[in-house]
Amino acid sequence: MEDPTAPGAGNPPANGYGNGNGGGKGKPAAPKGRETFRSQRRESEGSVDCPTLEFEYGDTDGHAAELSELYSYTENPEFTTNRRCFEEDFKTQVQGKEWLELEEDAQKAYVMGLLDRLEVVSRERRLKVARAVLYLAQGTFGECDSEVDVLHWSRYNCFLLYQMGTFSAFLELLHMEIDNSQACSSALRKPAISIADSTELRVLLSVMYLMVENIRLERETDSYGWRTARKTFRTELSFSMHNEEPFALLLFSMVTKFCSGLAPHFPIKKVLLLLWKVVMFTLGGFEQLQALKVQKREELGLPPLAEDSIQVVKSMRAASPPSYTLDLGESQLAPPPSKLRGRRGSRRQLLTKQDSLDIYNERDLFKTEEPATEEEEESAGDGERTLDGELDLLEQDPLVPPPPSQAPLSAERVAFPKGLPWTPKVRQKDIEHFLEMSRNKFIGFTLGQDTDTLVGLPRPIHESVKTLKQVTRVGSQSSGIGSHQGILAKEHKYISIADVQIKNEEELEKCPMSLGEEVVPETPCEILYQGMLYSLPQYMIALLKILLAAAPTSKAKTDSINILADVLPEEMPVTVLQSMKLGIDVNRHKEIIVKSISALLLLLLKHFKLNHIYQFEYVSQHLVFANCIPLILKFFNQNILSYITAKNSISVLDYPCCTIQDLPELTTESLEAGDNNQFCWRNLFSCINLLRLLNKLTKWKHSRTMMLVVFKSAPILKRALKVKQAMLQLYVLKLLKIQTKYLGRQWRKSNMKTMSAIYQKVRHRMNDDWAYGNDIDARPWDFQAEECTLRANIEAFNSRRQVKGKEKAEASPVGKSRRNRKWTSSAPLRC
């Protein structure tokens, strides 16, 4: 399979604009390697103390922010063009009145006239009418006095446009533009593509994005007609209408066509934003996901969830990051082994004194990390050389923490938590494994999956099994599912939806005839997966290619895709001020692309996992085959704190602010100032999404966990703990927890504060000895066999479902074109 993260897949060098985070640092000479790397790392990281970030995670940012990110600053002059096109057309149809003065019937009549004028053959006239429609969708800002008015009328006009059939008309025009071979060939011949090459597509996609985003937004004041329109619109986007594929598949095809080089003029940022919002609108956001999960568990007869993970994380407090100093002496950086042996006594005394504080000191979890040893540093160097051949992931040694501080800890800093935030869990598989080991030890034979028969086992084993299966009763609850005499029951043993689905698949494989035909509900998620199935590997590769090109750590490559086609102006800047503005615009453009891809992939994985575990595993495997894990690690191999606090925005140029007031003269100070926010919401959102994505890919997968170890992800992830945000730290600690047993005893001794943080913040598995690293658990694993077995199960599932779907499709007009298509899996894994 084609590798999107192979050398040669970076950012285009033609423009020369970027944020400077990722490139240009070569490797130093070998004799000075370690010292030079540390000095470079200290210069780049600094020792800035990050305050606790007041960040609330959700599906999206604020409504105005999501609309403003649709437009690049280079497009700002087009707001005036759209207004002029509308006013010229409006004056010919309506005399002596403005849009806001018309009655609703008159507005509908005018919109019908606009749609009729879209039917003209002339491309230029059609573009002017489309711009007039875009002006309506933008809120007729020429007649508004404030930003609130612009947003209100934008939403009102979008509902009106939808009710008059505008979306369907623009969908036909979008099909025409996608199939426009003349525009594609013209873009391929040009040495440098600019924003002028995608004018028609940008206008069409902007109207469709504004309609999706405004109609998707639910408010209590919405009328019954608007609520009905929203449900109808969601249905039209979710299902195949008029013998056409779902709208999301059309956008996916645009992404693959762009990445293949056949349509380099496509405005990829707008395509990705629209694709993300369409998937969110049709499948549902995180709150809808939680509700669907609760509903599905109830349908399967499973116990209710003990907690909502998002709500638990919101109640957590961020821990202090590891402390780093600029004045690290040579003796502190790399103490000789003899000195290390001599310091063991003092180190043991220090750890003994602080032992009672380590567990409860929430405010200062990482304050006194031990310095890295010479063995650990050389291990990091080996990991760097390993990734040079894969993804150029680690270009510098990990930052070495300072020696422990001798200052006594004050009593005011000690905070005693009431309890652990998560209910401990244990899987059925864990209980079976525990009993298998116990029976082999005490009896000499096993009973398979029997977890009830305890004959012949000692009394302590009986108590252990009872604890693993035990029901803990906490809190008081008078009613509701799982209540018992006013007490909420929480069970340690956890049966997931995936466990039930896997068991059903095994039974269907064993007895396909006796169990009868499986009933597969035609949900929006199932329809989307069936539509994506044939080309899903290409979709995942294309998304990762774009993500790589947009990552701030990517270097410029000559043969990479150009993601800046819809941000670069026709004439390049000639003054320093124009160059600064374009540089901010380019960086902002890349950040928005990362945000949309990370959110899109996470939504797809979570919805497919809920729909069926093997759909999730199929997408996950292709992401792993396409080097998604090292790509995410490469993204985090930067100064994450600087990335999250970046000010790549110019507030006076953001929509809708730029439409209702005269733009002030930009100066160097105004460009550098940015906004007054403590952090950049979209960048922190992207980082959390990528960490959640990495957790999804590696959870319960030993082979993928070992990829984290081989790529030396521990120092990269540990540096991300400098960001004081509870949710981001939680997912970093989860990734560190699953690999601690493979990192060696010395790493665990040197990172006791991190280990304490894992204990406090990450859910406990009852018989998981993650903190000890027993040789039995850390021995080599047959990783290829693990992936091949999973792949065989996925192929069996897809083949069975695909055959059934094919029989249904043959009875419908849509299915005739796919009648002879056979499901195949690309990117074979050598087994």
Rosetta blueprint (number, residue, H / E / L):
1 M L
2 E L
3 D L
4 P L
5 T L
6 A L
7 P L
8 G L
9 A L
10 G L
11 N E
12 P L
13 P L
14 A L
15 N L
16 G L
17 Y L
18 G L
19 N L
20 G L
21 N L
22 G L
23 G L
24 G L
25 K L
26 G L
27 K L
28 P L
29 A L
30 A H
31 P H
32 K H
33 G H
34 R H
35 E H
36 T H
37 F H
38 R H
39 S H
40 Q H
41 R H
42 R H
43 E H
44 S H
45 E H
46 G L
47 S L
48 V L
49 D L
50 C L
51 P L
52 T L
53 L L
54 E L
55 F L
56 E L
57 Y L
58 G L
59 D L
60 T L
61 D L
62 G L
63 H H
64 A H
65 A H
66 E H
67 L H
68 S H
69 E L
70 L L
71 Y L
72 S L
73 Y H
74 T H
75 E H
76 N L
77 P H
78 E H
79 F H
80 T H
81 T H
82 N H
83 R H
84 R H
85 C H
86 F H
87 E H
88 E H
89 D H
90 F H
91 K H
92 T H
93 Q H
94 V L
95 Q L
96 G L
97 K L
98 E L
99 W H
100 L H
101 E H
102 L L
103 E L
104 E H
105 D H
106 A H
107 Q H
108 K H
109 A H
110 Y H
111 V H
112 M H
113 G H
114 L H
115 L H
116 D H
117 R H
118 L L
119 E L
120 V L
121 V L
122 S L
123 R H
124 E H
125 R H
126 R H
127 L H
128 K H
129 V H
130 A H
131 R H
132 A H
133 V H
134 L H
135 Y H
136 L H
137 A H
138 Q L
139 G L
140 T L
141 F H
142 G H
143 E H
144 C L
145 D L
146 S L
147 E H
148 V H
149 D H
150 V H
151 L H
152 H H
153 W H
154 S H
155 R H
156 Y H
157 N H
158 C H
159 F H
160 L H
161 L H
162 Y H
163 Q H
164 M L
165 G L
166 T H
167 F H
168 S H
169 A H
170 F H
171 L H
172 E H
173 L H
174 L H
175 H H
176 M H
177 E H
178 I H
179 D L
180 N L
181 S H
182 Q H
183 A H
184 C H
185 S H
186 S H
187 A H
188 L H
189 R H
190 K L
191 P L
192 A L
193 I L
194 S L
195 I H
196 A H
197 D H
198 S H
199 T H
200 E H
201 L H
202 R H
203 V H
204 L H
205 L H
206 S H
207 V H
208 M H
209 Y H
210 L H
211 M H
212 V H
213 E H
214 N H
215 I H
216 R H
217 L L
218 E L
219 R L
220 E L
221 T L
222 D L
223 S L
224 Y H
225 G H
226 W H
227 R H
228 T H
229 A H
230 R H
231 K H
232 T H
233 F H
234 R H
235 T H
236 E H
237 L H
238 S H
239 F L
240 S L
241 M L
242 H L
243 N L
244 E L
245 E L
246 P L
247 F H
248 A H
249 L H
250 L H
251 L H
252 F H
253 S H
254 M H
255 V H
256 T H
257 K H
258 F H
259 C H
260 S L
261 G L
262 L L
263 A L
264 P L
265 H L
266 F L
267 P L
268 I H
269 K H
270 K H
271 V H
272 L H
273 L H
274 L H
275 L H
276 W H
277 K H
278 V H
279 V H
280 M H
281 F H
282 T H
283 L H
284 G L
285 G L
286 F H
287 E H
288 Q H
289 L H
290 Q H
291 A H
292 L H
293 K H
294 V H
295 Q H
296 K H
297 R H
298 E H
299 E H
300 L L
301 G L
302 L L
303 P L
304 P L
305 L L
306 A L
307 E L
308 D L
309 S H
310 I H
311 Q H
312 V H
313 V H
314 K H
315 S L
316 M L
317 R L
318 A L
319 A L
320 S L
321 P L
322 P L
323 S L
324 Y L
325 T L
326 L L
327 D L
328 L L
329 G L
330 E H
331 S H
332 Q H
333 L H
334 A L
335 P L
336 P L
337 P H
338 S H
339 K H
340 L H
341 R H
342 G H
343 R L
344 R H
345 G H
346 S H
347 R H
348 R H
349 Q H
350 L H
351 L H
352 T H
353 K H
354 Q L
355 D H
356 S H
357 L H
358 D H
359 I L
360 Y L
361 N E
362 E H
363 R H
364 D H
365 L L
366 F L
367 K L
368 T L
369 E L
370 E L
371 P L
372 A L
373 T L
374 E H
375 E H
376 E H
377 E H
378 E H
379 S H
380 A H
381 G H
382 D H
383 G H
384 E H
385 R H
386 T H
387 L H
388 D H
389 G H
390 E H
391 L L
392 D L
393 L L
394 L L
395 E L
396 Q L
397 D L
398 P L
399 L L
400 V L
401 P L
402 P L
403 P L
404 P L
405 S L
406 Q L
407 A L
408 P L
409 L L
410 S L
411 A H
412 E H
413 R H
414 V L
415 A E
416 F L
417 P L
418 K L
419 G L
420 L L
421 P L
422 W L
423 T L
424 P L
425 K E
426 V E
427 R L
428 Q H
429 K H
430 D H
431 I H
432 E H
433 H H
434 F H
435 L H
436 E H
437 M H
438 S H
439 R H
440 N H
441 K H
442 F H
443 I L
444 G L
445 F L
446 T L
447 L L
448 G L
449 Q L
450 D L
451 T L
452 D L
453 T L
454 L L
455 V L
456 G L
457 L L
458 P L
459 R H
460 P H
461 I H
462 H H
463 E H
464 S H
465 V H
466 K H
467 T H
468 L H
469 K H
470 Q L
471 V E
472 T E
473 R E
474 V E
475 G L
476 S L
477 Q L
478 S L
479 S L
480 G L
481 I L
482 G L
483 S E
484 H E
485 Q L
486 G L
487 I E
488 L E
489 A E
490 K E
491 E E
492 H L
493 K E
494 Y L
495 I L
496 S L
497 I H
498 A H
499 D H
500 V H
501 Q H
502 I H
503 K H
504 N H
505 E H
506 E H
507 E H
508 L H
509 E H
510 K H
511 C L
512 P L
513 M L
514 S L
515 L L
516 G L
517 E L
518 E L
519 V L
520 V L
521 P L
522 E L
523 T L
524 P H
525 C H
526 E H
527 I H
528 L H
529 Y H
530 Q H
531 G H
532 M H
533 L H
534 Y H
535 S H
536 L H
537 P H
538 Q H
539 Y H
540 M H
541 I H
542 A H
543 L H
544 L H
545 K H
546 I H
547 L H
548 L H
549 A H
550 A H
551 A L
552 P L
553 T L
554 S L
555 K L
556 A E
557 K L
558 T L
559 D L
560 S L
561 I L
562 N L
563 I L
564 L L
565 A L
566 D L
567 V L
568 L L
569 P L
570 E L
571 E L
572 M L
573 P L
574 V L
575 T L
576 V H
577 L H
578 Q H
579 S H
580 M H
581 K H
582 L H
583 G H
584 I H
585 D H
586 V H
587 N H
588 R H
589 H H
590 K H
591 E H
592 I H
593 I H
594 V H
595 K H
596 S H
597 I H
598 S H
599 A H
600 L H
601 L H
602 L H
603 L H
604 L H
605 L H
606 K H
607 H H
608 F H
609 K H
610 L H
611 N H
612 H L
613 I H
614 Y H
615 Q H
616 F H
617 E H
618 Y H
619 V H
620 S H
621 Q H
622 H H
623 L H
624 V H
625 F H
626 A L
627 N L
628 C H
629 I H
630 P H
631 L H
632 I H
633 L H
634 K H
635 F H
636 F H
637 N L
638 Q L
639 N L
640 I H
641 L H
642 S H
643 Y H
644 I H
645 T L
646 A L
647 K L
648 N L
649 S L
650 I L
651 S H
652 V H
653 L H
654 D L
655 Y L
656 P L
657 C H
658 C H
659 T H
660 I H
661 Q L
662 D L
663 L L
664 P L
665 E L
666 L L
667 T L
668 T H
669 E H
670 S H
671 L H
672 E H
673 A H
674 G L
675 D L
676 N L
677 N L
678 Q L
679 F L
680 C L
681 W H
682 R H
683 N H
684 L H
685 F H
686 S H
687 C H
688 I H
689 N H
690 L H
691 L H
692 R H
693 L H
694 L H
695 N H
696 K H
697 L H
698 T H
699 K L
700 W L
701 K L
702 H H
703 S H
704 R H
705 T H
706 M H
707 M H
708 L H
709 V H
710 V H
711 F L
712 K L
713 S H
714 A H
715 P H
716 I H
717 L H
718 K H
719 R H
720 A H
721 L L
722 K L
723 V L
724 K L
725 Q L
726 A H
727 M H
728 L H
729 Q H
730 L H
731 Y H
732 V H
733 L H
734 K H
735 L H
736 L H
737 K H
738 I L
739 Q L
740 T H
741 K H
742 Y H
743 L L
744 G L
745 R H
746 Q H
747 W H
748 R H
749 K H
750 S H
751 N L
752 M H
753 K H
754 T H
755 M H
756 S H
757 A H
758 I H
759 Y H
760 Q H
761 K H
762 V L
763 R L
764 H L
765 R E
766 M L
767 N L
768 D L
769 D L
770 W L
771 A L
772 Y L
773 G L
774 N L
775 D H
776 I H
777 D H
778 A H
779 R L
780 P L
781 W L
782 D L
783 F H
784 Q H
785 A H
786 E H
787 E H
788 C H
789 T H
790 L H
791 R H
792 A H
793 N H
794 I H
795 E H
796 A H
797 F H
798 N H
799 S H
800 R H
801 R H
802 Q H
803 V H
804 K H
805 G H
806 K H
807 E H
808 K H
809 A H
810 E H
811 A L
812 S L
813 P L
814 V H
815 G H
816 K H
817 S H
818 R H
819 R L
820 N L
821 R L
822 K L
823 W L
824 T L
825 S L
826 S L
827 A L
828 P L
829 L L
830 R L
831 C L
